Amino acid sequence: MHTLEQLRSGALAGVRRLDLACSLTELPDEIFELADTLEVLNISGNRLSDLPHQLPRLHRLQVLFASDNDFSVLPEVLGDCHGLQVVGFKANHIAQVPPKALPPALRWLILTDNALATLPEALGQRPALQKLMLAGNQLQTLPESLQAAQQLELLRISANRLSGVPQWLSELPRLSWLALAGNAMGWTFSATPDLPGVPWSNVQLGALLGEGASGHIHRIQANGWPQPLALKLFKGAVTSDGLPADELAACLAAGQHPALTTPVASLTGHPTQAQGLLMPLIPAGHVNLAGPPSLQTCTRDVYPNGFGLSDALALQIACDVADAVAHLHERGVMHGDLYAHNILIDPALGEARLGDFGAATQLPANQPDMCRQLLALEVRAFGCLLEELAAHLPLPSSSPSSAGRALHDLAQACLCLEPGDRPVMAEVKRQCQALAAGSCR
C-alpha cells in the first residue's frame, strides 16, 4: 500500500500501479502526474463518492478498483476512459449505472454487494465483456441486450431478486462459470439429509490453513471424530460468489465423493452464531493445480512458469474431476467455479480433488430441461480445464503425445459454441476413463 506522502513527494514517479487507502474524499491532484505510466489504480477502502472529470488524463489506465467507498452512482466519467478494461466498485451503495459510465473497452465489471435494481441495455453493447460480477444486489431482471455478449464467460448473479432464468442465458456460446443461487425463483429441490452437528465446545482450533472469499479454514481437533478435520468458518457476508447459506445448501446436496471436498458435519453453538462446516483434512502433499486468473488473463487460470504434467497425471486429473463433476450434475448441483485453482492434486499419488462450493447452485428437481441447459455451460468450463491440461503435457520434438491429442479433441467437443451440442458430463466422464484405460495398455 502506498501513502500520500510518497505520492506528494514524487517518490512514486513512474509507477504502473498505485494503491491508496487513506480515508480519501477526493483524488489527489498528484495522481495525474503519473499519467504516462499508471495502468492500475486501486482506491478501495476510502470515502470517495465521485471521481473528477479529468480522470481520462490517465490515458494508460486499464484497471480501476474503488471498492468499499461511498459511491451511489457509477461515475459517468469512466465511460470517457477509452483504455479502461477492468472496473471494480464492490461494496458501495450504487443504485444506478448510467449507460455513459460503461467504458467502451470494458472486459471485467465488478458491482458485487451494492443496491442495483436495474442495469442499462448498454451493458450488452460492450463487445469485449468477459466477466460480470453482480452478486448481492436487488436485480429483478437482466438486460435483454446481454444475449449479444458473445464473449461473456463468467457471470455472478447470486443473491439478487431474479424470478427466473432467461432462455438466452443458457444459449450464450462462451458462458462457462455461472452462479445464480439465492434468487426467488420458486425452485423445488430434492430432499437432502442433514449433517450431524458438532458443538463449538468440542472443537480445538488449530492453524489457519487458508482464507477464501466466504470464510477462513482452520485445522481442528473435534472430540468424537477419529480422523483429522478442517473447519471452514463463514464470514457471514455476501461474497463475490453469493451467500454462505447457499454454499451450505449446495454442499449438502452434493453429498460425499472421493474427489470432492464436501463436509462431514456442521458446526453448532459458535459464540457469535457463525456458521461452519467440518471437512476431512486434505492429506499433506496436495497442491493447487494452478493459481486464479490474473488481471491480464481475466477468466483463465495462471500456471507457474515451467509447469508440466506427465501424460498419466493429466489423464488421472481429468478422470477424477470428470467423475466429481458428473456426480454433482447427477445430484442437480452446478459447481459454478470449475477451475484449476479449485483443484488440489497429489503428484505422487496421482489424484485430484475439487473443492470450493462458494459459487455452487442447487438446481430445481422438477425442471429437467432447464437443468440440462444450465449444466451444459459447466461442460464448457471442463473443456477449458482439458485444454489447459493438454497444453502442459511434455511436447515431443515431432508432434503432441497421443494423450495430448485425445485431451485436445475431447476439449473441443466440450467447448462447442452450441451449448446443446456439448456432451453431458456422464459421457465426458466415460470418455476420460476410456482414455486413461487406453494409456495403460
C-alpha positions in Angstrom: 0.0 0.0 0.0 1.3 3.4 -0.9 1.0 6.6 1.1 0.0 10.2 0.3 3.4 11.3 1.5 5.1 9.1 -1.1 2.7 10.4 -3.8 3.2 14.0 -3.0 7.0 13.8 -2.6 7.4 12.4 -6.1 8.7 9.1 -4.8 6.2 7.2 -6.9 7.1 8.7 -10.2 6.9 6.1 -13.0 4.8 3.6 -11.1 2.4 1.4 -13.1 0.2 0.5 -10.1 -0.9 2.8 -7.3 -2.7 1.6 -4.2 -4.1 4.3 -1.9 -6.3 3.8 1.1 -6.2 6.7 3.5 -9.7 8.0 4.0 -9.7 10.0 0.8 -12.8 12.0 0.0 -11.3 13.2 -3.4 -8.5 12.1 -5.6 -5.2 13.9 -5.0 -4.1 16.0 -8.0 -0.7 14.4 -7.8 -2.2 11.2 -9.3 -2.4 12.9 -12.7 1.4 13.4 -12.7 1.6 9.6 -13.2 -0.5 9.8 -16.4 2.3 8.5 -18.6 2.8 5.2 -16.7 -0.2 4.5 -14.5 -2.1 1.4 -15.6 -3.7 0.1 -12.4 -5.3 2.4 -9.8 -6.6 0.9 -6.6 -8.5 3.4 -4.4 -10.6 0.9 -2.5 -11.2 1.5 1.2 -11.7 5.2 1.2 -14.7 7.6 1.5 -15.0 8.6 -2.1 -18.4 9.4 -3.7 -17.4 10.8 -7.0 -14.4 10.9 -9.5 -13.0 14.0 -11.1 -13.8 15.0 -14.7 -10.1 14.9 -15.6 -9.8 11.1 -14.9 -9.3 10.4 -18.7 -6.0 12.3 -18.4 -4.8 8.9 -17.1 -4.6 7.8 -20.6 -2.8 4.5 -19.9 -5.3 3.4 -17.2 -6.6 -0.1 -17.7 -7.8 -1.2 -14.3 -9.7 0.8 -11.6 -10.7 -0.6 -8.2 -12.9 1.5 -6.0 -14.5 -0.9 -3.6 -15.6 -0.1 -0.1 -16.3 3.6 -0.8 -19.4 5.8 -0.7 -20.5 5.8 -4.4 -24.2 5.7 -5.0 -23.9 6.1 -8.8 -21.3 4.6 -11.1 -19.4 7.7 -12.3 -20.1 8.7 -15.9 -16.5 9.8 -16.3 -15.5 6.1 -16.5 -17.0 5.9 -19.9 -14.5 8.6 -21.2 -11.6 6.4 -20.2 -11.1 4.6 -23.5 -8.4 2.2 -22.4 -10.2 1.1 -19.2 -10.9 -2.6 -19.2 -11.4 -3.6 -15.6 -13.8 -1.7 -13.3 -14.4 -2.8 -9.7 -16.9 -1.0 -7.4 -17.7 -3.7 -4.9 -19.5 -2.9 -1.6 -20.5 0.7 -2.2 -24.1 1.9 -2.3 -24.5 2.0 -6.0 -28.2 2.1 -7.1 -27.7 3.4 -10.6 -25.4 2.6 -13.6 -25.7 5.3 -16.3 -25.1 4.0 -19.8 -22.3 6.5 -20.2 -20.5 5.1 -17.3 -19.5 1.9 -19.1 -16.1 2.2 -20.8 -16.1 1.1 -24.5 -13.3 -1.4 -23.8 -14.9 -2.9 -20.7 -13.8 -6.5 -20.2 -14.5 -7.1 -16.5 -17.1 -5.4 -14.3 -17.4 -5.9 -10.5 -20.5 -4.4 -8.9 -20.9 -7.0 -6.1 -22.8 -6.0 -2.9 -24.5 -2.8 -4.0 -28.1 -1.7 -4.3 -28.8 -2.2 -8.0 -32.3 -2.9 -9.1 -31.7 -2.5 -12.9 -28.9 -2.3 -15.3 -28.7 -0.4 -18.6 -29.1 -2.0 -22.0 -25.7 -0.5 -22.9 -24.1 -3.3 -20.9 -24.7 -5.8 -23.7 -23.2 -3.4 -26.1 -19.7 -3.8 -24.8 -18.2 -6.4 -27.2 -15.2 -7.3 -25.0 -17.2 -8.1 -21.9 -15.9 -11.4 -20.4 -16.5 -11.3 -16.7 -19.6 -9.8 -14.9 -19.9 -9.9 -11.2 -23.3 -8.8 -9.8 -24.0 -10.9 -6.7 -25.6 -9.3 -3.7 -27.8 -6.7 -5.4 -31.6 -6.2 -6.0 -31.8 -7.1 -9.6 -35.2 -8.5 -10.8 -34.2 -8.8 -14.4 -31.1 -8.8 -16.6 -30.8 -6.5 -19.6 -32.0 -8.3 -22.8 -29.0 -6.9 -24.6 -26.7 -9.3 -22.7 -27.8 -12.0 -25.1 -25.4 -10.2 -27.6 -22.5 -10.6 -25.1 -20.8 -13.3 -27.2 -17.5 -13.1 -25.2 -19.1 -13.4 -21.8 -17.6 -16.3 -19.9 -18.2 -15.7 -16.2 -21.4 -14.4 -14.6 -22.2 -14.0 -10.9 -25.9 -13.1 -10.2 -26.4 -14.9 -6.9 -28.3 -13.2 -4.0 -30.5 -11.0 -6.1 -34.3 -10.9 -6.7 -34.5 -12.7 -10.1 -37.7 -14.6 -10.6 -36.5 -16.7 -13.5 -33.6 -17.6 -15.8 -34.0 -16.0 -19.3 -33.8 -18.6 -22.1 -31.0 -16.7 -23.8 -28.7 -17.1 -20.8 -28.2 -20.8 -21.4 -27.5 -20.1 -25.1 -24.5 -17.8 -24.7 -21.7 -19.5 -26.6 -18.8 -19.0 -24.2 -20.5 -18.8 -20.8 -18.8 -21.3 -18.5 -18.8 -20.1 -14.9 -22.3 -19.2 -13.6 -23.6 -18.6 -10.1 -27.3 -17.9 -9.5 -28.2 -19.3 -6.1 -30.2 -17.1 -3.7 -32.8 -15.8 -6.0 -36.6 -16.0 -5.6 -37.2 -18.4 -8.4 -39.6 -20.7 -6.6 -37.5 -23.7 -7.4 -38.2 -27.2 -5.8 -35.2 -29.1 -4.6 -34.7 -32.7 -3.8 -34.6 -33.6 -0.1 -31.1 -33.8 1.4 -30.1 -35.3 4.7 -28.9 -33.1 7.5 -25.3 -33.3 8.6 -24.5 -34.2 12.2 -23.8 -31.3 14.4 -20.5 -30.7 16.3 -20.7 -28.2 19.2 -18.1 -25.4 19.2 -17.2 -26.6 22.7 -16.0 -29.9 21.2 -13.6 -28.1 18.8 -10.0 -27.3 19.4 -9.0 -24.6 16.8 -5.6 -25.1 15.2 -3.6 -23.4 12.5 -5.1 -21.3 9.8 -4.9 -23.2 6.6 -6.3 -20.7 4.2 -8.8 -17.9 3.5 -11.3 -17.6 0.7 -14.0 -15.1 -0.3 -16.5 -16.7 2.0 -14.5 -17.8 5.1 -11.4 -19.0 7.0 -10.3 -22.6 7.0 -8.6 -23.9 10.1 -7.1 -27.2 11.1 -9.0 -28.6 14.1 -9.4 -31.4 16.5 -13.0 -32.4 17.3 -13.9 -34.7 20.2 -15.5 -37.9 18.9 -14.1 -37.7 15.4 -11.3 -40.2 14.7 -9.9 -38.5 11.5 -8.2 -35.1 11.3 -10.6 -32.4 10.2 -10.6 -28.9 8.7 -13.2 -26.3 9.7 -14.5 -23.6 7.4 -15.8 -20.7 9.4 -18.0 -18.5 7.2 -17.6 -14.7 7.4 -21.4 -14.3 7.0 -21.5 -11.5 4.5 -22.2 -11.7 0.8 -19.2 -12.6 -1.3 -18.4 -12.2 -5.0 -20.0 -15.6 -5.5 -23.1 -15.3 -3.3 -24.3 -16.2 0.2 -22.8 -18.7 2.7 -26.2 -20.3 3.2 -26.4 -21.2 -0.5 -22.9 -22.7 -0.4 -24.0 -24.8 2.6 -27.1 -26.0 0.7 -25.1 -26.9 -2.3 -22.6 -28.9 -0.2 -25.5 -30.9 1.4 -27.0 -31.6 -2.0 -23.6 -32.7 -3.4 -23.1 -35.4 -0.8 -19.9 -37.4 -0.4 -17.5 -38.3 -3.2 -13.8 -39.2 -3.0 -12.8 -36.5 -5.5 -14.9 -33.8 -3.7 -14.0 -31.8 -0.6 -17.6 -31.8 0.9 -18.4 -31.5 4.6 -19.0 -34.4 7.1 -20.6 -32.3 9.8 -21.8 -28.8 10.6 -20.7 -26.5 13.5 -23.2 -25.6 16.2 -23.1 -23.2 19.1 -20.5 -20.7 17.9 -20.3 -17.8 20.3 -21.0 -15.3 17.5 -23.5 -17.6 15.8 -21.1 -18.0 12.9 -21.8 -20.9 10.5 -19.2 -23.5 9.9 -18.6 -26.8 8.1 -16.3 -29.6 9.1 -14.5 -31.3 6.3 -11.9 -34.1 6.0 -8.4 -32.7 6.2 -6.6 -32.9 2.9 -3.5 -35.1 3.3 -0.1 -33.4 3.0 1.4 -33.4 -0.4 -1.6 -31.9 -2.2 -1.1 -28.6 -4.0 -3.3 -26.3 -6.1 -3.2 -27.2 -9.8 -2.9 -23.6 -10.7 -3.4 -20.0 -9.5 -6.5 -17.9 -10.1 -7.0 -15.7 -13.1 -4.9 -12.5 -13.3 -5.9 -9.1 -14.4 -4.4 -10.0 -17.8 -5.9 -13.4 -18.2 -9.3 -12.3 -16.8 -11.1 -15.7 -17.0 -8.3 -18.2 -17.3 -6.1 -19.6 -14.6 -2.4 -18.9 -14.2 0.1 -21.8 -14.1 3.6 -21.5 -12.8 6.4 -20.9 -15.3 7.8 -24.2 -16.5 4.8 -26.1 -15.1 4.4 -29.6 -16.7 2.4 -32.7 -16.3 3.0 -36.3 -17.3 0.5 -38.0 -19.6 -0.5 -40.3 -16.8 -1.1 -37.5 -14.3 -3.0 -35.3 -16.7 -5.3 -38.2 -17.6 -5.8 -39.0 -13.9 -6.7 -35.4 -13.1 -9.2 -35.4 -16.0 -10.7 -38.6 -14.8 -11.0 -37.6 -11.1 -12.5 -34.2 -11.9 -14.9 -35.5 -14.5 -16.1 -38.2 -12.0 -16.6 -35.5 -9.4 -18.5 -33.1 -11.7 -20.6 -35.9 -13.2 -21.6 -36.8 -9.6 -22.6 -33.2 -8.9 -24.6 -32.9 -12.1 -26.4 -36.2 -11.3 -27.4 -34.6 -8.0 -28.6 -31.4 -9.6 -25.6 -29.2 -8.5 -23.7 -26.8 -10.7 -20.3 -26.1 -9.2 -20.1 -22.7 -10.8 -16.3 -22.3 -10.3 -14.8 -25.3 -12.0 -11.3 -24.0 -12.3 -7.8 -25.5 -11.9 -7.2 -23.2 -8.9 -10.0 -25.0 -7.0 -8.5 -28.4 -7.7 -5.9 -30.0 -5.4 -3.6 -32.6 -6.8 -1.2 -35.0 -5.2 1.5 -35.6 -7.9 2.9 -38.5 -6.0 -0.4 -40.4 -5.7 -1.8 -39.2 -9.0 -5.1 -38.0 -7.6 -7.2 -34.8 -7.8 -9.9 -33.3 -5.6 -12.4 -30.5 -6.5 -13.3 -28.0 -3.8 -14.7 -24.5 -3.0 -18.5 -24.6 -3.4 -18.9 -20.8 -2.9 -20.4 -20.3 -6.4 -22.4 -23.5 -6.5 -26.1 -23.6 -7.4 -28.6 -26.2 -6.5 -30.8 -26.7 -9.5 -34.6 -27.4 -9.4 -35.5 -31.1 -9.4 -38.7 -30.5 -11.4 -37.3 -28.6 -14.4 -35.1 -31.2 -16.2 -34.8 -29.2 -19.5 -33.5 -26.1 -17.8 -31.1 -28.2 -15.7 -29.7 -29.8 -18.8 -29.3 -26.4 -20.5 -27.5 -24.8 -17.5 -25.3 -27.8 -16.8 -24.1 -27.7 -20.4 -22.5 -24.4 -19.5 -20.3 -26.1 -17.0 -19.3 -28.7 -19.6 -17.5 -25.8 -21.3 -15.7 -25.0 -18.1 -14.4 -28.6 -18.0 -13.4 -28.2 -21.7 -11.2 -25.2 -20.6 -9.6 -27.4 -18.0 -8.9 -30.2 -20.5 -7.4 -27.6 -22.9 -5.1 -26.4 -20.1 -4.1 -30.0 -19.1 -3.2 -30.7 -22.8 -1.2 -27.5 -23.0 1.0 -28.6 -20.1 2.0 -32.0 -21.4 5.6 -32.6 -22.5 5.9 -32.0 -26.2 7.9 -34.5 -28.2 10.1 -32.9 -30.9 7.8 -34.1 -33.7 4.2 -34.0 -32.5 2.0 -33.9 -29.4 1.6 -37.1 -27.4 -1.4 -39.3 -28.0 -2.8 -38.2 -24.6 -2.4 -34.6 -25.6 -4.2 -35.1 -28.9 -7.0 -37.1 -27.1 -7.5 -34.4 -24.4 -7.5 -31.7 -27.0 -10.1 -33.5 -29.1 -12.4 -34.0 -26.1 -11.8 -30.4 -25.0 -13.1 -29.2 -28.4 -16.3 -31.2 -28.0 -16.9 -29.6 -24.6 -16.0 -26.2 -25.9 -18.6 -26.3 -28.7 -20.1 -22.9 -29.3 -23.6 -24.5 -29.4 -24.2 -25.5 -25.8 -26.9 -28.0 -26.8 -24.3 -29.9 -28.9 -21.9 -30.5 -26.0 -21.7 -33.9 -24.4 -23.2 -34.4 -20.9 -20.8 -34.9 -18.1 -21.6 -38.5 -17.7 -20.4 -39.1 -21.3 -17.4 -36.9 -20.7 -16.5 -39.0 -17.6 -16.9 -42.2 -19.7 -14.5 -40.9 -22.4 -11.9 -39.7 -19.8 -11.9 -43.1 -18.2 -11.6 -44.8 -21.6 -8.6 -42.5 -22.4 -6.9 -43.4 -19.1 -7.5 -47.1 -19.6 -6.1 -47.0 -23.1 -3.0 -45.2 -22.0 -2.2 -48.1 -19.5 -2.2 -50.7 -22.2 
